[in-house]
Amino acid sequence: MVTRSVAPVVRRRVGGVSLSGQSALATELSRLSPRLRDTLVLDDAVIVVLDAVIAVSRVLLDDADPRSWTDRMRDLEFIFPDIDQTRLQLIIDGLSELAKEGNPTLTHIKEEGYRRFLPRLLGAAQYDRIEVATKADGAVIVIAVRRVLRNVMPIAVALDDCFAILSPEQFNQLPSLSQIGQVGYTLLQVMLKVDSALDRAIDIGLPILAVPPRTDEIRASDLELEQIADQLHDLMEGQSKDILNSLSRRLARKFQGARDVLPTSADGVSQAASSLVELIDRLLREAFDRKFVVSWVEREYSTFTSFLLYEKNGQAQPTKRAEALCFAYAGLSVDQPNSLHELVATALVEARNTLQDIKHSDTGDPEELEQLKRSMAAVEGFVIYSIRVGWLIAGEAALKDLQSGLTS
């Protein structure tokens, strides 16, 4: 295993813990007297949170480090020599403080009078050091946010593809998501707006080249929305192919067969629909057997069993929605229902119903082809979201169990 040494730093202490020295702003703020920090309404816990955020960001943004993110995180043992309950409690307190509505620190920063008051309170030299440090840390945060955005955009497109197949009534069944269909923006559009807003932050003079960024992180993309969406769909097609191949080569062939048959067969729409229905059924059935899904529903969704289970020959059986939910959750306990998991499960069932109708009707109507493409995109979105989000939380061992459970 490759290891990297962490450069020694001059450590300062705040709230009884050592700072990492990775955050220029946290270091400068730690030099202020406790009385001055009180005047500025600057809690020690907020400084510790800032220090932790920048330290973790620098570790994960380091493209010169060939190790995995998991291995890199081990560096935190050296960066934070005293990871104990005191530090963890300070971080929790700091996050809670920052999350409060009307947080005094954030409120004052936004006030023009407060910002004019700072140079007189701190003195010109100290104020200048804090301003430089703020920009240095700001550059790290901007590039970190941009990198996160770029990494989750395929997930956003996967969810958008699931959203696209649902009716307003189906959105209304998920209260926390009921407004999504009314805002007029897709998730991808929202992310691209945030990405563009980061350019405005960079334009105030943040030293992003010192981070350093990747070439495509210096500025937001100047491509049109449709062009970006097309690029991401191409990326998703490759990702879904890789995911299905890793799970089951037979299922991967089913999906690829559905793609290939469309332009080559006079009966392509019906054949593709049939292949996709079979893929959905086998994926759900072979991931978890019906007895497991029934017991999972009775344990985790006990108040909704009438919607998720039905009786056949005196035995409880899971609906397709129940199977899809269980798959999205990777069969884990549901401490708090996840509306996005529920949404993609609903989308998969809706896609299957549409595909089943197409499989039997196949009128040759161009609208059927469009319905098939939307359904195929929703199936792909379900697979990508479930594996990259639901099964990621479950862990590598659970994913290996899934792979062994699916017939190759």
Rosetta blueprint (number, residue, H / E / L):
1 M L
2 V L
3 T L
4 R L
5 S L
6 V L
7 A L
8 P L
9 V L
10 V L
11 R L
12 R L
13 R E
14 V E
15 G L
16 G L
17 V E
18 S E
19 L L
20 S L
21 G L
22 Q L
23 S L
24 A H
25 L H
26 A H
27 T H
28 E H
29 L H
30 S H
31 R L
32 L L
33 S L
34 P H
35 R H
36 L H
37 R H
38 D H
39 T H
40 L L
41 V L
42 L L
43 D L
44 D H
45 A H
46 V H
47 I H
48 V H
49 V H
50 L H
51 D H
52 A H
53 V H
54 I H
55 A H
56 V H
57 S H
58 R H
59 V H
60 L H
61 L H
62 D L
63 D L
64 A L
65 D L
66 P L
67 R L
68 S L
69 W H
70 T H
71 D H
72 R H
73 M H
74 R L
75 D L
76 L H
77 E H
78 F H
79 I H
80 F L
81 P L
82 D L
83 I L
84 D L
85 Q H
86 T H
87 R H
88 L H
89 Q H
90 L H
91 I H
92 I H
93 D H
94 G H
95 L H
96 S H
97 E H
98 L H
99 A H
100 K L
101 E L
102 G L
103 N L
104 P H
105 T H
106 L H
107 T H
108 H H
109 I H
110 K H
111 E L
112 E H
113 G H
114 Y H
115 R H
116 R H
117 F H
118 L H
119 P H
120 R H
121 L H
122 L H
123 G L
124 A H
125 A H
126 Q H
127 Y H
128 D H
129 R H
130 I H
131 E H
132 V H
133 A H
134 T H
135 K H
136 A H
137 D H
138 G H
139 A H
140 V H
141 I H
142 V H
143 I H
144 A H
145 V H
146 R H
147 R H
148 V H
149 L H
150 R H
151 N H
152 V H
153 M H
154 P H
155 I H
156 A H
157 V H
158 A H
159 L H
160 D H
161 D H
162 C H
163 F H
164 A H
165 I L
166 L L
167 S L
168 P H
169 E H
170 Q H
171 F H
172 N H
173 Q L
174 L L
175 P H
176 S H
177 L H
178 S L
179 Q L
180 I H
181 G H
182 Q H
183 V L
184 G L
185 Y L
186 T L
187 L H
188 L H
189 Q H
190 V H
191 M H
192 L H
193 K H
194 V H
195 D H
196 S H
197 A H
198 L H
199 D H
200 R H
201 A H
202 I H
203 D L
204 I L
205 G L
206 L L
207 P L
208 I H
209 L H
210 A H
211 V L
212 P L
213 P L
214 R L
215 T H
216 D H
217 E H
218 I L
219 R L
220 A L
221 S L
222 D L
223 L L
224 E L
225 L H
226 E H
227 Q H
228 I H
229 A H
230 D H
231 Q H
232 L H
233 H H
234 D H
235 L H
236 M H
237 E H
238 G H
239 Q H
240 S H
241 K H
242 D H
243 I H
244 L H
245 N H
246 S H
247 L H
248 S L
249 R H
250 R H
251 L H
252 A H
253 R H
254 K H
255 F H
256 Q H
257 G H
258 A H
259 R H
260 D H
261 V H
262 L L
263 P L
264 T L
265 S L
266 A L
267 D L
268 G H
269 V H
270 S H
271 Q H
272 A H
273 A H
274 S H
275 S H
276 L H
277 V H
278 E H
279 L H
280 I H
281 D H
282 R H
283 L H
284 L H
285 R H
286 E H
287 A H
288 F L
289 D L
290 R H
291 K H
292 F H
293 V H
294 V H
295 S H
296 W H
297 V H
298 E H
299 R H
300 E H
301 Y L
302 S H
303 T H
304 F H
305 T H
306 S H
307 F H
308 L H
309 L E
310 Y E
311 E E
312 K E
313 N L
314 G L
315 Q E
316 A E
317 Q E
318 P E
319 T L
320 K H
321 R H
322 A H
323 E H
324 A H
325 L H
326 C H
327 F H
328 A H
329 Y L
330 A L
331 G L
332 L L
333 S L
334 V L
335 D L
336 Q L
337 P L
338 N L
339 S H
340 L H
341 H H
342 E H
343 L H
344 V H
345 A H
346 T H
347 A H
348 L H
349 V H
350 E H
351 A H
352 R H
353 N H
354 T H
355 L H
356 Q H
357 D H
358 I H
359 K H
360 H H
361 S H
362 D L
363 T L
364 G L
365 D L
366 P H
367 E H
368 E H
369 L H
370 E H
371 Q H
372 L H
373 K H
374 R H
375 S H
376 M H
377 A H
378 A H
379 V H
380 E H
381 G H
382 F H
383 V H
384 I H
385 Y H
386 S H
387 I H
388 R H
389 V H
390 G H
391 W H
392 L H
393 I H
394 A H
395 G L
396 E H
397 A H
398 A H
399 L H
400 K H
401 D H
402 L H
403 Q H
404 S H
405 G H
406 L L
407 T L
408 S L
